[in-house]
C-alpha cells in the first residue's frame, strides 16, 4: 500500500509541476482587488520637485562635512606632533 501511495504522490507532484497556470498569492489577489477599485498613484523613482534640496543647502552640507574632515586631520596631526616631543 505504501508503494502505491508513493507512486500516486509522485504522479501528483509531476502533474502539479507541469501545470501551465499558477494561482497568484493571497497578497497579490488582495492588492489586485484593491487596485481595481482605487488604483495607486504613480510614484516617481527620484524625488519630485517639492523634495528637491536647494543648491545652497547642498553647499552648506558639503562645507560642513569637509570642515569636519579637515578638523579631524589637523587634530590627529597635532596629537602625533605632541607625541614626538
Protein Blocks (a to p, Z undefined) as FASTA:
>chain_A
ZZmmmmmmmmmmmmmmmpmbdcddfklmmmmmmmmmmccddddfbdcfklpccfklmmmm
mmmmmmmmmmmmmmmmmmmmmmmZZ
